[in-house]
């Protein structure tokens, strides 16, 4: 079965997904340092009215991401 990956930014409030990969680039190291690691479950807490920023929960951490940062996180829901 093929997994369907999509950017974290495509999820809606209340959704959860498993992080599968990070897009390569300078941003990936920053995201990994914040806990965005493959295999981790991420929960969409809140999304600002215009879609930016996005509040997400990973483990016990509640983090705010810009939309371009969320686009770099590929998830499987």
Secondary structure, 3 states (H helix, E strand, C coil): CCCCCEEHHHCCCCCEEEEEEECCCHHHHHHHHCCCCCCCEEEEEEECCCCCCEEEEECCEEEEECHHHHHCEEEEC
